[in-house]
Every structure is written in C-alpha cells, then in structure tokens.
Amino acid sequence: MNKLNKKKSAWAEELEPQRYAVLFEEGTEPPGSSPLDREKRKGTFVCAACKLPLFSSEGKFDSGTGWPSFFQPIDEAHIETKRDYKLILPRTEYHCARCGGHQGHVFNDGPAPTGLRYCNNGLAMDFIPDGETLPEMPD
C-alpha cells in the first residue's frame, strides 16, 4: 500500500471540521447520527479523506449500535490496526492504510463468516453506489 505523507494541516484545510476531528484526531461521532448506518443500497464505502475503498455493501450489517458496521474489509491491506487504551480496557482501533485516517474499532462480536464487527464512523467514509465511478485517490 502506497502511503500518503500528507501533513495534518493539509487535511485540515481540505476536510470539513467534523470529518477532520474523526479522521485525524481520532474522534467519534454520536451514535445514530450517520445516514450511512441506514444505507441499504449496493455500493462501496471509501475513506472520506483519500477515497481508498474500505468496505463493500456486501459486508455491511445492522449491528444495532448506531454506527455503520461491517464484518470484513474489501481488502485486509486497506486497513491497519493498533491497540487503543483510551477507555482503560484495550480495544483494537483501525485506520485507512493509505492516509492513516481513523475509521473506528473492530470487535469480536460480529456475524459469520468472520465473527468481526468493524464499527465505523460515518463521517470517516463516503458511499459510492454501484454504477457510479469510484472517486480518484488524491496524491
């Protein structure tokens, strides 16, 4: 995966403040606030910053948590993880492998076939319906 070595200040100029806070300050949006949680069409969920395809609608499910949830990424190489101790108990945080933008956390309480739940911030993604061209990834 080719990494984007863009400074946070450049992302801050390009993104809306709420998206920047989630993606590059590891914030979290309120549960139930994202229309992507209710998105049912076929398509691709891409990183809101660098447009890397992260999840397919085929891997989306309703977790009841209030955040868009997926049981697997499009490609494992598109996601990077690290341990997060912000809530004292360790969690696994995941980021876009291309730009480093924070997406959410992954838990071991998802459906088959993986048993995983990638709990994603809607502000960290854009949805591209099937039939529309995926956006070009910035340099």
N, CA, C and O atoms as CSV, one atom per row, in Angstrom:
chain,resi,resn,atom,element,x,y,z
A,1,MET,N,N,0.846,-1.181,0.000
A,1,MET,CA,C,0.000,0.000,0.000
A,1,MET,C,C,0.887,1.238,0.000
A,1,MET,O,O,1.699,1.423,0.906
A,2,ASN,N,N,0.736,2.066,-0.993
A,2,ASN,CA,C,1.467,3.331,-1.021
A,2,ASN,C,C,0.818,4.296,-0.043
A,2,ASN,O,O,-0.382,4.556,-0.117
A,3,LYS,N,N,1.608,4.816,0.859
A,3,LYS,CA,C,1.117,5.729,1.891
A,3,LYS,C,C,1.118,7.164,1.378
A,3,LYS,O,O,1.985,7.563,0.600
A,4,LEU,N,N,0.133,7.925,1.827
A,4,LEU,CA,C,0.123,9.364,1.576
A,4,LEU,C,C,0.840,10.013,2.750
A,4,LEU,O,O,0.486,9.763,3.903
A,5,ASN,N,N,1.810,10.815,2.485
A,5,ASN,CA,C,2.546,11.505,3.542
A,5,ASN,C,C,2.121,12.959,3.603
A,5,ASN,O,O,2.941,13.871,3.499
A,6,LYS,N,N,0.831,13.155,3.773
A,6,LYS,CA,C,0.265,14.499,3.844
A,6,LYS,C,C,0.189,14.932,5.300
A,6,LYS,O,O,-0.200,14.149,6.167
A,7,LYS,N,N,0.554,16.155,5.564
A,7,LYS,CA,C,0.521,16.684,6.925
A,7,LYS,C,C,-0.921,16.894,7.378
A,7,LYS,O,O,-1.816,17.142,6.570
A,8,LYS,N,N,-1.120,16.787,8.691
A,8,LYS,CA,C,-2.450,17.006,9.251
A,8,LYS,C,C,-2.994,18.384,8.882
A,8,LYS,O,O,-4.196,18.538,8.665
A,9,SER,N,N,-2.127,19.374,8.810
A,9,SER,CA,C,-2.570,20.737,8.474
A,9,SER,C,C,-3.163,20.781,7.068
A,9,SER,O,O,-4.095,21.547,6.820
A,10,ALA,N,N,-2.641,19.978,6.148
A,10,ALA,CA,C,-3.190,19.926,4.787
A,10,ALA,C,C,-4.563,19.259,4.795
A,10,ALA,O,O,-5.477,19.710,4.105
A,11,TRP,N,N,-4.715,18.164,5.590
A,11,TRP,CA,C,-6.032,17.533,5.702
A,11,TRP,C,C,-7.031,18.493,6.334
A,11,TRP,O,O,-8.195,18.529,5.934
A,12,ALA,N,N,-6.586,19.270,7.315
A,12,ALA,CA,C,-7.481,20.217,7.992
A,12,ALA,C,C,-8.022,21.262,7.016
A,12,ALA,O,O,-9.152,21.727,7.161
A,13,GLU,N,N,-7.219,21.626,6.031
A,13,GLU,CA,C,-7.671,22.597,5.029
A,13,GLU,C,C,-8.650,21.987,4.036
A,13,GLU,O,O,-9.502,22.696,3.501
A,14,GLU,N,N,-8.547,20.681,3.778
A,14,GLU,CA,C,-9.372,20.012,2.772
A,14,GLU,C,C,-10.697,19.469,3.293
A,14,GLU,O,O,-11.674,19.396,2.548
A,15,LEU,N,N,-10.735,19.092,4.558
A,15,LEU,CA,C,-11.904,18.407,5.106
A,15,LEU,C,C,-12.755,19.317,5.985
A,15,LEU,O,O,-12.258,20.277,6.575
A,16,GLU,N,N,-14.055,18.997,6.063
A,16,GLU,CA,C,-14.924,19.699,6.999
A,16,GLU,C,C,-14.397,19.447,8.415
A,16,GLU,O,O,-13.820,18.389,8.667
A,17,PRO,N,N,-14.580,20.390,9.341
A,17,PRO,CA,C,-14.029,20.230,10.698
A,17,PRO,C,C,-14.457,18.936,11.402
A,17,PRO,O,O,-13.649,18.313,12.092
A,18,GLN,N,N,-15.723,18.528,11.231
A,18,GLN,CA,C,-16.191,17.308,11.899
A,18,GLN,C,C,-15.478,16.074,11.343
A,18,GLN,O,O,-15.110,15.173,12.096
A,19,ARG,N,N,-15.289,16.039,10.041
A,19,ARG,CA,C,-14.585,14.900,9.432
A,19,ARG,C,C,-13.122,14.888,9.848
A,19,ARG,O,O,-12.572,13.834,10.167
A,20,TYR,N,N,-12.501,16.043,9.846
A,20,TYR,CA,C,-11.110,16.123,10.273
A,20,TYR,C,C,-10.965,15.608,11.712
A,20,TYR,O,O,-10.039,14.853,12.007
A,21,ALA,N,N,-11.873,16.012,12.602
A,21,ALA,CA,C,-11.797,15.606,14.006
A,21,ALA,C,C,-11.876,14.089,14.157
A,21,ALA,O,O,-11.159,13.510,14.974
A,22,VAL,N,N,-12.735,13.446,13.381
A,22,VAL,CA,C,-12.854,11.989,13.451
A,22,VAL,C,C,-11.639,11.327,12.818
A,22,VAL,O,O,-11.032,10.440,13.418
A,23,LEU,N,N,-11.285,11.749,11.618
A,23,LEU,CA,C,-10.224,11.081,10.863
A,23,LEU,C,C,-8.821,11.299,11.426
A,23,LEU,O,O,-8.019,10.367,11.469
A,24,PHE,N,N,-8.523,12.521,11.856
A,24,PHE,CA,C,-7.127,12.817,12.211
A,24,PHE,C,C,-6.907,13.242,13.658
A,24,PHE,O,O,-5.778,13.513,14.066
A,25,GLU,N,N,-7.996,13.298,14.437
A,25,GLU,CA,C,-7.875,13.497,15.879
A,25,GLU,C,C,-8.512,12.331,16.621
A,25,GLU,O,O,-8.676,12.377,17.840
A,26,GLU,N,N,-8.875,11.275,15.873
A,26,GLU,CA,C,-9.441,10.043,16.404
A,26,GLU,C,C,-10.691,10.288,17.241
A,26,GLU,O,O,-10.888,9.678,18.292
A,27,GLY,N,N,-11.534,11.201,16.747
A,27,GLY,CA,C,-12.801,11.474,17.403
A,27,GLY,C,C,-13.842,10.415,17.060
A,27,GLY,O,O,-13.578,9.492,16.289
A,28,THR,N,N,-15.022,10.563,17.642
A,28,THR,CA,C,-16.144,9.664,17.385
A,28,THR,C,C,-17.408,10.495,17.249
A,28,THR,O,O,-17.649,11.408,18.039
A,29,GLU,N,N,-18.203,10.179,16.256
A,29,GLU,CA,C,-19.476,10.854,16.088
A,29,GLU,C,C,-20.516,10.219,17.012
A,29,GLU,O,O,-20.344,9.074,17.430
A,30,PRO,N,N,-21.589,10.940,17.336
A,30,PRO,CA,C,-22.630,10.355,18.182
A,30,PRO,C,C,-23.308,9.174,17.492
A,30,PRO,O,O,-23.502,9.197,16.277
A,31,PRO,N,N,-23.670,8.140,18.259
A,31,PRO,CA,C,-24.375,7.007,17.653
A,31,PRO,C,C,-25.698,7.463,17.036
A,31,PRO,O,O,-26.376,8.339,17.572
A,32,GLY,N,N,-26.049,6.863,15.915
A,32,GLY,CA,C,-27.300,7.188,15.235
A,32,GLY,C,C,-27.273,8.454,14.409
A,32,GLY,O,O,-28.286,8.820,13.812
A,33,SER,N,N,-26.131,9.136,14.360
A,33,SER,CA,C,-26.065,10.418,13.654
A,33,SER,C,C,-25.731,10.288,12.173
A,33,SER,O,O,-25.930,11.237,11.415
A,34,SER,N,N,-25.228,9.135,11.745
A,34,SER,CA,C,-24.797,8.993,10.360
A,34,SER,C,C,-25.846,8.324,9.491
A,34,SER,O,O,-26.333,7.241,9.818
A,35,PRO,N,N,-26.197,8.970,8.378
A,35,PRO,CA,C,-27.107,8.310,7.431
A,35,PRO,C,C,-26.501,7.043,6.830
A,35,PRO,O,O,-27.235,6.200,6.312
A,36,LEU,N,N,-25.178,6.892,6.889
A,36,LEU,CA,C,-24.553,5.681,6.351
A,36,LEU,C,C,-24.907,4.447,7.172
A,36,LEU,O,O,-24.818,3.327,6.671
A,37,ASP,N,N,-25.304,4.638,8.421
A,37,ASP,CA,C,-25.731,3.494,9.222
A,37,ASP,C,C,-27.000,2.873,8.638
A,37,ASP,O,O,-27.218,1.667,8.757
A,38,ARG,N,N,-27.829,3.697,8.010
A,38,ARG,CA,C,-29.091,3.230,7.428
A,38,ARG,C,C,-28.995,2.978,5.922
A,38,ARG,O,O,-29.998,2.642,5.292
A,39,GLU,N,N,-27.814,3.133,5.342
A,39,GLU,CA,C,-27.615,2.939,3.899
A,39,GLU,C,C,-27.798,1.464,3.544
A,39,GLU,O,O,-27.122,0.595,4.095
A,40,LYS,N,N,-28.724,1.192,2.612
A,40,LYS,CA,C,-29.038,-0.195,2.234
A,40,LYS,C,C,-28.695,-0.522,0.781
A,40,LYS,O,O,-28.789,-1.681,0.375
A,41,ARG,N,N,-28.297,0.489,-0.014
A,41,ARG,CA,C,-28.013,0.232,-1.423
A,41,ARG,C,C,-26.701,-0.528,-1.583
A,41,ARG,O,O,-25.852,-0.541,-0.692
A,42,LYS,N,N,-26.563,-1.162,-2.748
A,42,LYS,CA,C,-25.306,-1.828,-3.082
A,42,LYS,C,C,-24.294,-0.763,-3.480
A,42,LYS,O,O,-24.628,0.203,-4.167
A,43,GLY,N,N,-23.065,-0.948,-3.045
A,43,GLY,CA,C,-22.026,0.002,-3.384
A,43,GLY,C,C,-20.777,-0.199,-2.557
A,43,GLY,O,O,-20.570,-1.249,-1.950
A,44,THR,N,N,-19.942,0.837,-2.545
A,44,THR,CA,C,-18.635,0.794,-1.905
A,44,THR,C,C,-18.494,1.954,-0.936
A,44,THR,O,O,-18.856,3.088,-1.249
A,45,PHE,N,N,-17.965,1.659,0.239
A,45,PHE,CA,C,-17.687,2.677,1.247
A,45,PHE,C,C,-16.197,2.985,1.159
A,45,PHE,O,O,-15.362,2.095,1.319
A,46,VAL,N,N,-15.866,4.260,0.903
A,46,VAL,CA,C,-14.477,4.675,0.721
A,46,VAL,C,C,-14.067,5.622,1.840
A,46,VAL,O,O,-14.915,6.274,2.449
A,47,CYS,N,N,-12.782,5.697,2.108
A,47,CYS,CA,C,-12.250,6.647,3.087
A,47,CYS,C,C,-12.630,8.056,2.645
A,47,CYS,O,O,-12.435,8.419,1.485
A,48,ALA,N,N,-13.168,8.844,3.561
A,48,ALA,CA,C,-13.592,10.211,3.238
A,48,ALA,C,C,-12.410,11.123,2.923
A,48,ALA,O,O,-12.584,12.147,2.262
A,49,ALA,N,N,-11.226,10.775,3.378
A,49,ALA,CA,C,-10.053,11.604,3.113
A,49,ALA,C,C,-9.394,11.244,1.793
A,49,ALA,O,O,-9.293,12.090,0.904
A,50,CYS,N,N,-8.941,9.996,1.648
A,50,CYS,CA,C,-8.135,9.644,0.479
A,50,CYS,C,C,-8.873,8.809,-0.563
A,50,CYS,O,O,-8.314,8.494,-1.613
A,51,LYS,N,N,-10.132,8.446,-0.277
A,51,LYS,CA,C,-11.011,7.718,-1.225
A,51,LYS,C,C,-10.619,6.260,-1.453
A,51,LYS,O,O,-11.079,5.651,-2.418
A,52,LEU,N,N,-9.784,5.689,-0.592
A,52,LEU,CA,C,-9.436,4.282,-0.709
A,52,LEU,C,C,-10.676,3.439,-0.401
A,52,LEU,O,O,-11.312,3.652,0.631
A,53,PRO,N,N,-11.034,2.495,-1.261
A,53,PRO,CA,C,-12.168,1.613,-0.971
A,53,PRO,C,C,-11.880,0.762,0.270
A,53,PRO,O,O,-10.875,0.054,0.333
A,54,LEU,N,N,-12.781,0.845,1.255
A,54,LEU,CA,C,-12.590,0.125,2.507
A,54,LEU,C,C,-13.556,-1.043,2.678
A,54,LEU,O,O,-13.144,-2.138,3.062
A,55,PHE,N,N,-14.843,-0.816,2.394
A,55,PHE,CA,C,-15.853,-1.838,2.627
A,55,PHE,C,C,-16.838,-1.880,1.473
A,55,PHE,O,O,-17.114,-0.868,0.828
A,56,SER,N,N,-17.358,-3.065,1.231
A,56,SER,CA,C,-18.432,-3.271,0.264
A,56,SER,C,C,-19.750,-3.377,1.023
A,56,SER,O,O,-19.779,-3.794,2.181
A,57,SER,N,N,-20.832,-2.996,0.363
A,57,SER,CA,C,-22.147,-3.162,0.976
A,57,SER,C,C,-22.435,-4.634,1.268
A,57,SER,O,O,-23.260,-4.951,2.125
A,58,GLU,N,N,-21.754,-5.533,0.554
A,58,GLU,CA,C,-21.936,-6.974,0.782
A,58,GLU,C,C,-21.477,-7.387,2.185
A,58,GLU,O,O,-21.945,-8.390,2.723
A,59,GLY,N,N,-20.567,-6.618,2.772
A,59,GLY,CA,C,-20.058,-6.937,4.104
A,59,GLY,C,C,-20.681,-6.116,5.210
A,59,GLY,O,O,-20.238,-6.188,6.356
A,60,LYS,N,N,-21.719,-5.323,4.884
A,60,LYS,CA,C,-22.369,-4.457,5.875
A,60,LYS,C,C,-23.501,-5.210,6.557
A,60,LYS,O,O,-24.170,-6.042,5.944
A,61,PHE,N,N,-23.704,-4.908,7.830
A,61,PHE,CA,C,-24.828,-5.489,8.563
A,61,PHE,C,C,-25.318,-4.496,9.606
A,61,PHE,O,O,-24.601,-3.562,9.966
A,62,ASP,N,N,-26.532,-4.695,10.088
A,62,ASP,CA,C,-27.110,-3.821,11.111
A,62,ASP,C,C,-26.732,-4.369,12.477
A,62,ASP,O,O,-27.274,-5.380,12.922
A,63,SER,N,N,-25.805,-3.702,13.134
A,63,SER,CA,C,-25.316,-4.152,14.435
A,63,SER,C,C,-26.176,-3.652,15.582
A,63,SER,O,O,-26.075,-4.152,16.703
A,64,GLY,N,N,-27.031,-2.655,15.303
A,64,GLY,CA,C,-27.848,-2.069,16.354
A,64,GLY,C,C,-27.092,-1.111,17.249
A,64,GLY,O,O,-27.614,-0.680,18.277
A,65,THR,N,N,-25.869,-0.770,16.871
A,65,THR,CA,C,-25.035,0.106,17.703
A,65,THR,C,C,-25.207,1.587,17.384
A,65,THR,O,O,-24.860,2.446,18.194
A,66,GLY,N,N,-25.745,1.884,16.195
A,66,GLY,CA,C,-25.865,3.281,15.791
A,66,GLY,C,C,-24.732,3.749,14.899
A,66,GLY,O,O,-24.693,4.916,14.511
A,67,TRP,N,N,-23.804,2.852,14.566
A,67,TRP,CA,C,-22.715,3.164,13.646
A,67,TRP,C,C,-22.719,2.158,12.504
A,67,TRP,O,O,-23.108,1.007,12.704
A,68,PRO,N,N,-22.293,2.566,11.306
A,68,PRO,CA,C,-22.180,1.602,10.214
A,68,PRO,C,C,-21.232,0.475,10.630
A,68,PRO,O,O,-20.151,0.724,11.164
A,69,SER,N,N,-21.652,-0.761,10.380
A,69,SER,CA,C,-20.854,-1.914,10.796
A,69,SER,C,C,-20.671,-2.886,9.638
A,69,SER,O,O,-21.558,-3.071,8.804
A,70,PHE,N,N,-19.503,-3.493,9.616
A,70,PHE,CA,C,-19.113,-4.407,8.538
A,70,PHE,C,C,-18.440,-5.622,9.148
A,70,PHE,O,O,-17.822,-5.520,10.208
A,71,PHE,N,N,-18.553,-6.788,8.487
A,71,PHE,CA,C,-17.887,-7.975,9.020
A,71,PHE,C,C,-16.555,-8.255,8.333
A,71,PHE,O,O,-15.808,-9.128,8.772
A,72,GLN,N,N,-16.243,-7.513,7.241
A,72,GLN,CA,C,-14.927,-7.667,6.625
A,72,GLN,C,C,-14.649,-6.489,5.701
A,72,GLN,O,O,-15.566,-5.943,5.088
A,73,PRO,N,N,-13.370,-6.096,5.604
A,73,PRO,CA,C,-12.999,-5.047,4.650
A,73,PRO,C,C,-12.915,-5.608,3.236
A,73,PRO,O,O,-12.881,-6.824,3.044
A,74,ILE,N,N,-12.882,-4.729,2.263
A,74,ILE,CA,C,-12.696,-5.139,0.866
A,74,ILE,C,C,-11.380,-5.879,0.701
A,74,ILE,O,O,-11.304,-6.888,0.000
A,75,ASP,N,N,-10.351,-5.371,1.350
A,75,ASP,CA,C,-9.014,-5.955,1.270
A,75,ASP,C,C,-8.339,-5.695,2.619
A,75,ASP,O,O,-8.300,-4.557,3.087
A,76,GLU,N,N,-7.814,-6.739,3.236
A,76,GLU,CA,C,-7.141,-6.584,4.535
A,76,GLU,C,C,-6.008,-5.556,4.467
A,76,GLU,O,O,-5.696,-4.908,5.467
A,77,ALA,N,N,-5.393,-5.407,3.292
A,77,ALA,CA,C,-4.286,-4.465,3.136
A,77,ALA,C,C,-4.752,-3.011,3.191
A,77,ALA,O,O,-3.918,-2.111,3.300
A,78,HIS,N,N,-6.056,-2.757,3.118
A,78,HIS,CA,C,-6.583,-1.392,3.152
A,78,HIS,C,C,-6.831,-0.889,4.572
A,78,HIS,O,O,-7.175,0.276,4.774
A,79,ILE,N,N,-6.656,-1.769,5.547
A,79,ILE,CA,C,-6.911,-1.454,6.954
A,79,ILE,C,C,-5.653,-1.732,7.763
A,79,ILE,O,O,-4.987,-2.745,7.555
A,80,GLU,N,N,-5.327,-0.828,8.691
A,80,GLU,CA,C,-4.255,-1.063,9.653
A,80,GLU,C,C,-4.836,-0.934,11.050
A,80,GLU,O,O,-5.731,-0.120,11.277
A,81,THR,N,N,-4.341,-1.720,11.980
A,81,THR,CA,C,-4.867,-1.692,13.342
A,81,THR,C,C,-3.792,-1.329,14.351
A,81,THR,O,O,-2.595,-1.435,14.086
A,82,LYS,N,N,-4.257,-0.897,15.516
A,82,LYS,CA,C,-3.378,-0.664,16.660
A,82,LYS,C,C,-4.218,-0.793,17.928
A,82,LYS,O,O,-5.443,-0.676,17.887
A,83,ARG,N,N,-3.548,-1.034,19.051
A,83,ARG,CA,C,-4.242,-1.136,20.332
A,83,ARG,C,C,-4.563,0.259,20.841
A,83,ARG,O,O,-3.764,1.186,20.709
A,84,ASP,N,N,-5.745,0.388,21.424
A,84,ASP,CA,C,-6.243,1.658,21.946
A,84,ASP,C,C,-6.609,1.433,23.412
A,84,ASP,O,O,-7.383,0.530,23.728
A,85,TYR,N,N,-6.059,2.244,24.298
A,85,TYR,CA,C,-6.325,2.116,25.729
A,85,TYR,C,C,-7.068,3.336,26.277
A,85,TYR,O,O,-7.044,3.580,27.484
A,86,LYS,N,N,-7.722,4.099,25.411
A,86,LYS,CA,C,-8.388,5.336,25.836
A,86,LYS,C,C,-9.493,5.098,26.851
A,86,LYS,O,O,-9.740,5.955,27.699
A,87,LEU,N,N,-10.164,3.954,26.784
A,87,LEU,CA,C,-11.235,3.628,27.730
A,87,LEU,C,C,-10.762,2.615,28.774
A,87,LEU,O,O,-11.562,1.840,29.297
A,88,ILE,N,N,-9.487,2.622,29.069
A,88,ILE,CA,C,-8.804,1.747,30.022
A,88,ILE,C,C,-8.709,0.313,29.492
A,88,ILE,O,O,-7.607,-0.224,29.383
A,89,LEU,N,N,-9.844,-0.317,29.161
A,89,LEU,CA,C,-9.790,-1.650,28.577
A,89,LEU,C,C,-9.261,-1.555,27.155
A,89,LEU,O,O,-9.652,-0.652,26.416
A,90,PRO,N,N,-8.385,-2.459,26.758
A,90,PRO,CA,C,-7.824,-2.369,25.403
A,90,PRO,C,C,-8.868,-2.664,24.328
A,90,PRO,O,O,-9.700,-3.560,24.470
A,91,ARG,N,N,-8.797,-1.889,23.257
A,91,ARG,CA,C,-9.628,-2.100,22.077
A,91,ARG,C,C,-8.700,-2.102,20.871
A,91,ARG,O,O,-7.551,-1.669,20.959
A,92,THR,N,N,-9.208,-2.595,19.740
A,92,THR,CA,C,-8.438,-2.565,18.510
A,92,THR,C,C,-9.005,-1.467,17.626
A,92,THR,O,O,-10.140,-1.551,17.157
A,93,GLU,N,N,-8.208,-0.451,17.409
A,93,GLU,CA,C,-8.575,0.681,16.564
A,93,GLU,C,C,-8.098,0.390,15.147
A,93,GLU,O,O,-7.047,-0.224,14.964
A,94,TYR,N,N,-8.851,0.819,14.150
A,94,TYR,CA,C,-8.369,0.633,12.785
A,94,TYR,C,C,-8.420,1.935,12.010
A,94,TYR,O,O,-9.248,2.813,12.253
A,95,HIS,N,N,-7.489,2.020,11.059
A,95,HIS,CA,C,-7.270,3.209,10.248
A,95,HIS,C,C,-7.211,2.829,8.777
A,95,HIS,O,O,-6.977,1.671,8.431
A,96,CYS,N,N,-7.422,3.802,7.928
A,96,CYS,CA,C,-7.181,3.639,6.497
A,96,CYS,C,C,-5.675,3.451,6.321
A,96,CYS,O,O,-4.881,4.251,6.816
A,97,ALA,N,N,-5.295,2.405,5.625
A,97,ALA,CA,C,-3.872,2.105,5.452
A,97,ALA,C,C,-3.173,3.111,4.550
A,97,ALA,O,O,-1.948,3.231,4.601
A,98,ARG,N,N,-3.917,3.832,3.729
A,98,ARG,CA,C,-3.295,4.766,2.780
A,98,ARG,C,C,-2.999,6.124,3.405
A,98,ARG,O,O,-1.898,6.652,3.248
A,99,CYS,N,N,-3.993,6.704,4.125
A,99,CYS,CA,C,-3.800,8.055,4.669
A,99,CYS,C,C,-3.675,8.079,6.188
A,99,CYS,O,O,-3.324,9.109,6.763
A,100,GLY,N,N,-3.961,6.951,6.845
A,100,GLY,CA,C,-3.887,6.902,8.299
A,100,GLY,C,C,-5.121,7.429,8.994
A,100,GLY,O,O,-5.138,7.524,10.221
A,101,GLY,N,N,-6.163,7.776,8.243
A,101,GLY,CA,C,-7.384,8.316,8.836
A,101,GLY,C,C,-8.084,7.301,9.728
A,101,GLY,O,O,-8.318,6.162,9.322
A,102,HIS,N,N,-8.416,7.718,10.945
A,102,HIS,CA,C,-9.120,6.872,11.908
A,102,HIS,C,C,-10.514,6.551,11.385
A,102,HIS,O,O,-11.266,7.445,10.997
A,103,GLN,N,N,-10.850,5.262,11.381
A,103,GLN,CA,C,-12.171,4.826,10.928
A,103,GLN,C,C,-13.049,4.396,12.098
A,103,GLN,O,O,-14.216,4.782,12.164
A,104,GLY,N,N,-12.518,3.617,13.006
A,104,GLY,CA,C,-13.302,3.123,14.130
A,104,GLY,C,C,-12.564,2.046,14.885
A,104,GLY,O,O,-11.337,2.058,14.974
A,105,HIS,N,N,-13.342,1.090,15.443
A,105,HIS,CA,C,-12.788,-0.007,16.212
A,105,HIS,C,C,-13.358,-1.322,15.704
A,105,HIS,O,O,-14.470,-1.367,15.177
A,106,VAL,N,N,-12.589,-2.385,15.866
A,106,VAL,CA,C,-13.040,-3.717,15.454
A,106,VAL,C,C,-13.200,-4.575,16.711
A,106,VAL,O,O,-12.354,-4.577,17.605
A,107,PHE,N,N,-14.322,-5.304,16.742
A,107,PHE,CA,C,-14.672,-6.142,17.887
A,107,PHE,C,C,-14.926,-7.570,17.416
A,107,PHE,O,O,-15.170,-7.812,16.234
A,108,ASN,N,N,-14.865,-8.509,18.353
A,108,ASN,CA,C,-15.053,-9.931,18.050
A,108,ASN,C,C,-16.497,-10.377,18.292
A,108,ASN,O,O,-16.722,-11.505,18.729
A,109,ASP,N,N,-17.470,-9.522,18.018
A,109,ASP,CA,C,-18.869,-9.885,18.255
A,109,ASP,C,C,-19.729,-9.738,16.990
A,109,ASP,O,O,-20.927,-9.472,17.075
A,110,GLY,N,N,-19.112,-9.912,15.833
A,110,GLY,CA,C,-19.818,-9.775,14.564
A,110,GLY,C,C,-20.377,-11.095,14.067
A,110,GLY,O,O,-20.188,-12.136,14.696
A,111,PRO,N,N,-21.063,-11.050,12.943
A,111,PRO,CA,C,-21.683,-12.255,12.379
A,111,PRO,C,C,-20.674,-13.119,11.610
A,111,PRO,O,O,-19.541,-12.711,11.355
A,112,ALA,N,N,-21.123,-14.316,11.254
A,112,ALA,CA,C,-20.347,-15.192,10.369
A,112,ALA,C,C,-20.239,-14.503,9.011
A,112,ALA,O,O,-21.149,-13.745,8.674
A,113,PRO,N,N,-19.245,-14.700,8.245
A,113,PRO,CA,C,-18.251,-15.751,8.414
A,113,PRO,C,C,-17.029,-15.341,9.228
A,113,PRO,O,O,-16.228,-16.210,9.575
A,114,THR,N,N,-16.847,-14.070,9.547
A,114,THR,CA,C,-15.612,-13.650,10.217
A,114,THR,C,C,-15.745,-13.542,11.723
A,114,THR,O,O,-14.756,-13.691,12.441
A,115,GLY,N,N,-16.955,-13.285,12.218
A,115,GLY,CA,C,-17.145,-13.043,13.643
A,115,GLY,C,C,-16.666,-11.679,14.084
A,115,GLY,O,O,-16.615,-11.395,15.280
A,116,LEU,N,N,-16.307,-10.816,13.114
A,116,LEU,CA,C,-15.802,-9.476,13.421
A,116,LEU,C,C,-16.869,-8.416,13.177
A,116,LEU,O,O,-17.759,-8.577,12.341
A,117,ARG,N,N,-16.748,-7.316,13.942
A,117,ARG,CA,C,-17.602,-6.144,13.713
A,117,ARG,C,C,-16.691,-4.928,13.612
A,117,ARG,O,O,-16.158,-4.444,14.611
A,118,TYR,N,N,-16.526,-4.444,12.383
A,118,TYR,CA,C,-15.804,-3.193,12.153
A,118,TYR,C,C,-16.828,-2.094,12.350
A,118,TYR,O,O,-17.694,-1.876,11.503
A,119,CYS,N,N,-16.723,-1.404,13.473
A,119,CYS,CA,C,-17.664,-0.347,13.845
A,119,CYS,C,C,-17.071,0.978,13.363
A,119,CYS,O,O,-16.105,1.475,13.941
A,120,ASN,N,N,-17.648,1.546,12.308
A,120,ASN,CA,C,-17.048,2.665,11.589
A,120,ASN,C,C,-17.784,3.972,11.848
A,120,ASN,O,O,-19.010,3.991,11.958
A,121,ASN,N,N,-17.044,5.045,11.943
A,121,ASN,CA,C,-17.645,6.374,11.970
A,121,ASN,C,C,-18.134,6.711,10.564
A,121,ASN,O,O,-17.370,6.607,9.605
A,122,GLY,N,N,-19.385,7.109,10.433
A,122,GLY,CA,C,-19.914,7.500,9.131
A,122,GLY,C,C,-19.188,8.701,8.548
A,122,GLY,O,O,-19.014,8.789,7.332
A,123,LEU,N,N,-18.761,9.626,9.398
A,123,LEU,CA,C,-18.039,10.804,8.920
A,123,LEU,C,C,-16.698,10.445,8.290
A,123,LEU,O,O,-16.138,11.241,7.536
A,124,ALA,N,N,-16.185,9.272,8.585
A,124,ALA,CA,C,-14.887,8.847,8.067
A,124,ALA,C,C,-14.991,8.218,6.684
A,124,ALA,O,O,-13.976,7.877,6.077
A,125,MET,N,N,-16.234,8.063,6.176
A,125,MET,CA,C,-16.436,7.387,4.893
A,125,MET,C,C,-17.361,8.186,3.981
A,125,MET,O,O,-18.109,9.058,4.424
A,126,ASP,N,N,-17.284,7.862,2.707
A,126,ASP,CA,C,-18.261,8.273,1.694
A,126,ASP,C,C,-18.816,6.990,1.092
A,126,ASP,O,O,-18.128,5.971,1.045
A,127,PHE,N,N,-20.056,7.043,0.633
A,127,PHE,CA,C,-20.671,5.891,-0.008
A,127,PHE,C,C,-20.804,6.158,-1.493
A,127,PHE,O,O,-21.304,7.207,-1.899
A,128,ILE,N,N,-20.357,5.211,-2.308
A,128,ILE,CA,C,-20.451,5.303,-3.762
A,128,ILE,C,C,-21.363,4.166,-4.232
A,128,ILE,O,O,-20.971,3.000,-4.173
A,129,PRO,N,N,-22.589,4.495,-4.701
A,129,PRO,CA,C,-23.494,3.434,-5.150
A,129,PRO,C,C,-22.937,2.686,-6.355
A,129,PRO,O,O,-22.208,3.254,-7.169
A,130,ASP,N,N,-23.293,1.386,-6.461
A,130,ASP,CA,C,-22.920,0.609,-7.641
A,130,ASP,C,C,-23.380,1.348,-8.886
A,130,ASP,O,O,-24.464,1.932,-8.905
A,131,GLY,N,N,-22.555,1.322,-9.924
A,131,GLY,CA,C,-22.874,2.006,-11.184
A,131,GLY,C,C,-22.252,3.379,-11.288
A,131,GLY,O,O,-22.129,3.915,-12.389
A,132,GLU,N,N,-21.853,3.966,-10.161
A,132,GLU,CA,C,-21.152,5.250,-10.169
A,132,GLU,C,C,-19.647,4.985,-10.119
A,132,GLU,O,O,-19.202,3.992,-9.544
A,133,THR,N,N,-18.891,5.859,-10.709
A,133,THR,CA,C,-17.430,5.720,-10.736
A,133,THR,C,C,-16.856,6.022,-9.366
A,133,THR,O,O,-17.209,7.013,-8.727
A,134,LEU,N,N,-15.968,5.152,-8.931
A,134,LEU,CA,C,-15.267,5.430,-7.668
A,134,LEU,C,C,-14.395,6.670,-7.850
A,134,LEU,O,O,-13.790,6.859,-8.906
A,135,PRO,N,N,-14.333,7.516,-6.819
A,135,PRO,CA,C,-13.500,8.733,-6.944
A,135,PRO,C,C,-12.033,8.394,-7.066
A,135,PRO,O,O,-11.566,7.365,-6.577
A,136,GLU,N,N,-11.320,9.277,-7.725
A,136,GLU,CA,C,-9.877,9.101,-7.827
A,136,GLU,C,C,-9.238,9.421,-6.501
A,136,GLU,O,O,-9.661,10.329,-5.785
A,137,MET,N,N,-8.205,8.654,-6.184
A,137,MET,CA,C,-7.499,8.887,-4.944
A,137,MET,C,C,-6.500,10.022,-5.137
A,137,MET,O,O,-5.752,10.034,-6.114
A,138,PRO,N,N,-6.486,10.982,-4.200
A,138,PRO,CA,C,-5.543,12.106,-4.333
A,138,PRO,C,C,-4.110,11.647,-4.114
A,138,PRO,O,O,-3.857,10.605,-3.511
A,139,ASP,N,N,-3.190,12.440,-4.613
A,139,ASP,CA,C,-1.764,12.155,-4.375
A,139,ASP,C,C,-1.321,12.738,-3.059
A,139,ASP,O,O,-0.157,12.603,-2.685
